[in-house]
């Protein structure tokens, strides 16, 4: 991993932490789903969980596609001449 990528990820993490700290004490949104009311959660936690779900979904899809691509392509060492 290059130093620029590490610094970029570190900067993104610091900015996310600052965002969470600044928005943690805002009023809790009313979260309801199918008529059920959930515990009041801070805005920052709701936004972070939505980001995490989206990131994990994308990561899982990418990993699944890479696994499929790896099993479909024959390895170069298996070829016979």
LOTOR-608344 format. One record per atom (N, C-alpha, C): x, y, z; residue number from 1; residue in three letters; atom name; chain. Coordinates in steps of 0.02 Angstrom, whole numbers, always signed. Layout:
ATOM        x        y        z   lumkol   torvex   vexlo   vonu
ATOM        X        Y        Z      NUM      ALA      CA      A
...
! end
This chain:
ATOM        x        y        z   lumkol   torvex   vexlo   vonu
ATOM      +43      -58       +0        1      UNK       N      A
ATOM       +0       +0       +0        1      UNK      CA      A
ATOM      +45      +62       +0        1      UNK       C      A
ATOM      +31     +107      -45        2      UNK       N      A
ATOM      +74     +165      -51        2      UNK      CA      A
ATOM      +63     +214       +7        2      UNK       C      A
ATOM     +113     +256      +18        3      UNK       N      A
ATOM     +108     +304      +73        3      UNK      CA      A
ATOM      +51     +354      +61        3      UNK       C      A
ATOM      +39     +372       -2        4      UNK       N      A
ATOM      -15     +420      -17        4      UNK      CA      A
ATOM      -83     +390       +0        4      UNK       C      A
ATOM      -92     +325      -14        5      UNK       N      A
ATOM     -155     +293       +2        5      UNK      CA      A
ATOM     -165     +288      +77        5      UNK       C      A
ATOM     -113     +272     +113        6      UNK       N      A
ATOM     -116     +267     +186        6      UNK      CA      A
ATOM     -132     +336     +216        6      UNK       C      A
ATOM      -99     +388     +192        7      UNK       N      A
ATOM     -113     +455     +217        7      UNK      CA      A
ATOM     -185     +476     +200        7      UNK       C      A
ATOM     -209     +458     +141        8      UNK       N      A
ATOM     -277     +474     +122        8      UNK      CA      A
ATOM     -328     +440     +167        8      UNK       C      A
ATOM     -317     +375     +180        9      UNK       N      A
ATOM     -362     +339     +225        9      UNK      CA      A
ATOM     -359     +366     +296        9      UNK       C      A
ATOM     -300     +384     +318       10      UNK       N      A
ATOM     -292     +414     +385       10      UNK      CA      A
ATOM     -328     +481     +389       10      UNK       C      A
ATOM     -322     +522     +338       11      UNK       N      A
ATOM     -356     +586     +336       11      UNK      CA      A
ATOM     -432     +576     +335       11      UNK       C      A
ATOM     -456     +528     +296       12      UNK       N      A
ATOM     -528     +514     +294       12      UNK      CA      A
ATOM     -553     +490     +362       12      UNK       C      A
ATOM     -514     +449     +396       13      UNK       N      A
ATOM     -533     +426     +463       13      UNK      CA      A
ATOM     -536     +483     +513       13      UNK       C      A
ATOM     -488     +528     +510       14      UNK       N      A
ATOM     -487     +585     +556       14      UNK      CA      A
ATOM     -547     +631     +542       14      UNK       C      A
ATOM     -561     +643     +478       15      UNK       N      A
ATOM     -619     +685     +461       15      UNK      CA      A
ATOM     -684     +652     +484       15      UNK       C      A
ATOM     -689     +587     +477       16      UNK       N      A
ATOM     -749     +551     +499       16      UNK      CA      A
ATOM     -756     +555     +575       16      UNK       C      A
ATOM     -700     +549     +611       17      UNK       N      A
ATOM     -702     +554     +684       17      UNK      CA      A
ATOM     -723     +624     +706       17      UNK       C      A
ATOM     -697     +675     +672       18      UNK       N      A
ATOM     -717     +744     +689       18      UNK      CA      A
ATOM     -791     +754     +676       18      UNK       C      A
ATOM     -816     +727     +620       19      UNK       N      A
ATOM     -887     +732     +604       19      UNK      CA      A
ATOM     -929     +699     +657       19      UNK       C      A
ATOM     -909     +640     +679       20      UNK       N      A
ATOM     -947     +604     +730       20      UNK      CA      A
ATOM     -949     +642     +796       20      UNK       C      A
ATOM     -893     +669     +817       21      UNK       N      A
ATOM     -890     +705     +881       21      UNK      CA      A
ATOM     -933     +768     +878       21      UNK       C      A
ATOM     -931     +804     +821       22      UNK       N      A
ATOM     -969     +866     +816       22      UNK      CA      A
ATOM    -1044     +853     +812       22      UNK       C      A
ATOM    -1065     +797     +784       23      UNK       N      A
ATOM    -1136     +785     +774       23      UNK      CA      A
ATOM    -1166     +735     +824       23      UNK       C      A
ATOM    -1130     +714     +872       24      UNK       N      A
ATOM    -1153     +662     +918       24      UNK      CA      A
ATOM    -1211     +686     +961       24      UNK       C      A
ATOM    -1212     +749     +981       25      UNK       N      A
ATOM    -1261     +773    +1030       25      UNK      CA      A
ATOM    -1322     +807     +999       25      UNK       C      A
ATOM    -1332     +799     +934       26      UNK       N      A
ATOM    -1392     +826     +903       26      UNK      CA      A
ATOM    -1452     +783     +923       26      UNK       C      A
ATOM    -1512     +809     +917       27      UNK       N      A
ATOM    -1571     +770     +937       27      UNK      CA      A
ATOM    -1576     +704     +900       27      UNK       C      A
ATOM    -1600     +655     +935       28      UNK       N      A
ATOM    -1606     +588     +905       28      UNK      CA      A
ATOM    -1665     +587     +856       28      UNK       C      A
ATOM    -1655     +560     +797       29      UNK       N      A
ATOM    -1711     +555     +750       29      UNK      CA      A
ATOM    -1759     +499     +770       29      UNK       C      A
ATOM    -1822     +507     +755       30      UNK       N      A
ATOM    -1868     +451     +769       30      UNK      CA      A
ATOM    -1858     +396     +717       30      UNK       C      A
ATOM    -1832     +340     +737       31      UNK       N      A
ATOM    -1819     +285     +691       31      UNK      CA      A
ATOM    -1875     +233     +700       31      UNK       C      A
ATOM    -1911     +223     +645       32      UNK       N      A
ATOM    -1966     +174     +646       32      UNK      CA      A
ATOM    -1958     +129     +585       32      UNK       C      A
ATOM    -1978      +67     +594       33      UNK       N      A
ATOM    -1976      +19     +539       33      UNK      CA      A
ATOM    -2033      -31     +550       33      UNK       C      A
ATOM    -2078      -34     +503       34      UNK       N      A
ATOM    -2137      -78     +505       34      UNK      CA      A
ATOM    -2177      -68     +569       34      UNK       C      A
ATOM    -2183       -6     +590       35      UNK       N      A
ATOM    -2224       +9     +648       35      UNK      CA      A
ATOM    -2187       +3     +714       35      UNK       C      A
ATOM    -2126      -23     +714       36      UNK       N      A
ATOM    -2088      -30     +776       36      UNK      CA      A
ATOM    -2044      +31     +785       36      UNK       C      A
ATOM    -2040      +55     +846       37      UNK       N      A
ATOM    -1998     +112     +861       37      UNK      CA      A
ATOM    -1935      +87     +895       37      UNK       C      A
ATOM    -1878     +107     +869       38      UNK       N      A
ATOM    -1814      +86     +896       38      UNK      CA      A
ATOM    -1789     +136     +948       38      UNK       C      A
ATOM    -1738     +116     +983       39      UNK       N      A
ATOM    -1707     +161    +1033       39      UNK      CA      A
ATOM    -1684     +224     +998       39      UNK       C      A
ATOM    -1688     +280    +1032       40      UNK       N      A
ATOM    -1663     +342    +1001       40      UNK      CA      A
ATOM    -1588     +338     +990       40      UNK       C      A
ATOM    -1567     +353     +930       41      UNK       N      A
ATOM    -1497     +350     +912       41      UNK      CA      A
ATOM    -1474     +418     +888       41      UNK       C      A
ATOM    -1412     +437     +902       42      UNK       N      A
ATOM    -1386     +501     +877       42      UNK      CA      A
ATOM    -1381     +500     +801       42      UNK       C      A
ATOM    -1386     +558     +770       43      UNK       N      A
ATOM    -1381     +565     +698       43      UNK      CA      A
ATOM    -1316     +535     +672       43      UNK       C      A
ATOM    -1262     +548     +707       44      UNK       N      A
ATOM    -1196     +525     +684       44      UNK      CA      A
ATOM    -1194     +449     +681       44      UNK       C      A
ATOM    -1224     +416     +729       45      UNK       N      A
ATOM    -1224     +343     +729       45      UNK      CA      A
ATOM    -1267     +315     +672       45      UNK       C      A
ATOM    -1322     +347     +658       46      UNK       N      A
ATOM    -1365     +326     +603       46      UNK      CA      A
ATOM    -1328     +333     +536       46      UNK       C      A
ATOM    -1296     +391     +526       47      UNK       N      A
ATOM    -1259     +403     +464       47      UNK      CA      A
ATOM    -1200     +356     +457       47      UNK       C      A
ATOM    -1164     +345     +511       48      UNK       N      A
ATOM    -1107     +300     +508       48      UNK      CA      A
ATOM    -1128     +229     +494       48      UNK       C      A
ATOM    -1184     +207     +522       49      UNK       N      A
ATOM    -1207     +139     +509       49      UNK      CA      A
ATOM    -1230     +131     +437       49      UNK       C      A
ATOM    -1261     +183     +409       50      UNK       N      A
ATOM    -1280     +180     +338       50      UNK      CA      A
ATOM    -1218     +176     +293       50      UNK       C      A
ATOM    -1168     +215     +309       51      UNK       N      A
ATOM    -1105     +213     +272       51      UNK      CA      A
ATOM    -1073     +144     +277       51      UNK       C      A
ATOM    -1071     +116     +338       52      UNK       N      A
ATOM    -1040      +51     +348       52      UNK      CA      A
ATOM    -1078       -4     +310       52      UNK       C      A
ATOM    -1144       -2     +311       53      UNK       N      A
ATOM    -1183      -52     +274       53      UNK      CA      A
ATOM    -1170      -48     +199       53      UNK       C      A
ATOM    -1167      +13     +173       54      UNK       N      A
ATOM    -1152      +22     +102       54      UNK      CA      A
ATOM    -1082       -2      +85       54      UNK       C      A
ATOM    -1033      +14     +127       55      UNK       N      A
ATOM     -964       -6     +115       55      UNK      CA      A
ATOM     -957      -82     +118       55      UNK       C      A
ATOM     -987     -113     +168       56      UNK       N      A
ATOM     -982     -186     +174       56      UNK      CA      A
ATOM    -1017     -222     +116       56      UNK       C      A
ATOM    -1073     -194      +93       57      UNK       N      A
ATOM    -1108     -224      +36       57      UNK      CA      A
ATOM    -1064     -221      -27       57      UNK       C      A
ATOM    -1033     -164      -39       58      UNK       N      A
ATOM     -989     -157      -96       58      UNK      CA      A
ATOM     -928     -201      -91       58      UNK       C      A
ATOM     -899     -205      -31       59      UNK       N      A
ATOM     -841     -247      -20       59      UNK      CA      A
ATOM     -857     -321      -31       59      UNK       C      A
ATOM     -915     -343       -5       60      UNK       N      A
ATOM     -934     -413      -13       60      UNK      CA      A
ATOM     -947     -430      -86       60      UNK       C      A
ATOM     -979     -384     -122       61      UNK       N      A
ATOM     -991     -395     -194       61      UNK      CA      A
ATOM     -925     -399     -232       61      UNK       C      A
ATOM     -879     -354     -217       62      UNK       N      A
ATOM     -814     -355     -250       62      UNK      CA      A
ATOM     -776     -420     -234       62      UNK       C      A
ATOM     -776     -441     -172       63      UNK       N      A
ATOM     -741     -503     -153       63      UNK      CA      A
ATOM     -773     -563     -187       63      UNK       C      A
ATOM     -839     -565     -193       64      UNK       N      A
ATOM     -873     -620     -225       64      UNK      CA      A
ATOM     -856     -623     -299       64      UNK       C      A
ATOM     -854     -564     -332       65      UNK       N      A
ATOM     -836     -563     -404       65      UNK      CA      A
ATOM     -764     -584     -415       65      UNK       C      A
ATOM     -719     -562     -371       66      UNK       N      A
ATOM     -649     -582     -378       66      UNK      CA      A
ATOM     -641     -657     -368       66      UNK       C      A
ATOM     -679     -686     -322       67      UNK       N      A
ATOM     -676     -758     -310       67      UNK      CA      A
ATOM     -702     -795     -371       67      UNK       C      A
ATOM     -756     -771     -401       68      UNK       N      A
ATOM     -783     -802     -461       68      UNK      CA      A
ATOM     -734     -798     -518       68      UNK       C      A
ATOM     -703     -739     -527       69      UNK       N      A
ATOM     -656     -730     -581       69      UNK      CA      A
ATOM     -594     -774     -572       69      UNK       C      A
ATOM     -573     -783     -510       70      UNK       N      A
ATOM     -514     -824     -496       70      UNK      CA      A
ATOM     -528     -898     -511       70      UNK       C      A
ATOM     -589     -921     -496       71      UNK       N      A
ATOM     -605     -992     -510       71      UNK      CA      A
ATOM     -617    -1005     -584       71      UNK       C      A
ATOM     -637     -954     -622       72      UNK       N      A
ATOM     -651     -964     -693       72      UNK      CA      A
ATOM     -587     -963     -735       72      UNK       C      A
ATOM     -537     -926     -716       73      UNK       N      A
ATOM     -475     -923     -755       73      UNK      CA      A
ATOM     -427     -977     -732       73      UNK       C      A
ATOM     -402    -1016     -780       74      UNK       N      A
ATOM     -354    -1069     -760       74      UNK      CA      A
ATOM     -287    -1037     -740       74      UNK       C      A
ATOM     -254    -1070     -694       75      UNK       N      A
ATOM     -189    -1045     -671       75      UNK      CA      A
ATOM     -137    -1060     -724       75      UNK       C      A
ATOM      -86    -1016     -732       76      UNK       N      A
ATOM      -35    -1027     -784       76      UNK      CA      A
ATOM       +8    -1088     -771       76      UNK       C      A
ATOM      +16    -1109     -709       77      UNK       N      A
ATOM      +59    -1166     -693       77      UNK      CA      A
ATOM      +25    -1232     -711       77      UNK       C      A
ATOM      -40    -1232     -722       78      UNK       N      A
ATOM      -76    -1293     -737       78      UNK      CA      A
ATOM      -75    -1310     -812       78      UNK       C      A
ATOM      -49    -1265     -853       79      UNK       N      A
ATOM      -48    -1279     -925       79      UNK      CA      A
ATOM       +6    -1330     -942       79      UNK       C      A
ATOM      -10    -1373     -990       80      UNK       N      A
ATOM      +38    -1424    -1013       80      UNK      CA      A
ATOM      +56    -1409    -1085       80      UNK       C      A
ATOM     +117    -1421    -1102       81      UNK       N      A
ATOM     +142    -1408    -1170       81      UNK      CA      A
ATOM     +158    -1472    -1206       81      UNK       C      A
! end
